[in-house]
Amino acid sequence: MSEEQNKKVFESVIYEGYSKGNVDVLNKAFAPNFIEHQVDIVPPTAEGVRRSIASLRGAFPDMKLTIEEIIASGDKTWARITARGTHQGPFLGIPPTGKSIVVTVMDLCRFENGKIAEHRGVADRLSIMAQIGALPRLPQG
């Protein structure tokens, strides 16, 4: 598969899966042996990603992700993403606050035969916690 096709598969996971909650897109996008390396997604499988999407959309039902940059080279695709949403359900044990969040996400996927075989990601969960008021404010100065 081409690098451009890999980008399109990745984009479908972000825009259909995460932004719209259509987890069925993972059936087409993920290889049968898919491995998730993001430590907070359990189990480290496509099922874990489905659960993560459901949990995030439960906490931030209006969540929308925007791919700011995407680069593909060989079997790897990298992306910098901005996620936006409103805290309307529990998130990591924090009750809904109604506060809006904007967070940066970095993703790296490895492809096999046009499907995502591995994913590594970093979502700035600390920033989310700060934005919803779950962390003490640092002194300004």
NORDA-V60818 format. One record per backbone hydrogen bond with DSSP energy under -1.0 kcal/mol. CO is the residue of the C=O (numbers start at 0). NH is the residue of the N-H. Records with the same first field share a line. If there is no record, write none. Layout:
CO->NH + NH
This chain:
1->5
2->6
3->7
4->8
5->9
6->10
7->11
8->12
9->13
10->14
11->15 + 16
12->17
13->18
15->21
20->22
21->24
22->25
23->26
24->28
25->29
28->115
30->33
34->118
37->40
42->44
43->35
44->48
45->49
46->50
47->51
48->52
49->53
50->54
51->55
52->56
53->57
54->58
55->59
58->87 + 88
59->62
63->83
65->81
68->79
70->77
72->75
74->110
75->72
76->108
77->70
78->106
79->67 + 68
80->104
81->65
82->102
83->63
84->100
85->87
86->97
90->93
93->90
98->86
100->84
102->82
103->123
104->80
105->121
106->78
107->119
108->76
109->116 + 117
111->114
114->111
115->30
116->34
117->109
118->36
119->107
121->105
122->124
123->127
124->128
125->129
126->130
127->131
128->133
129->132
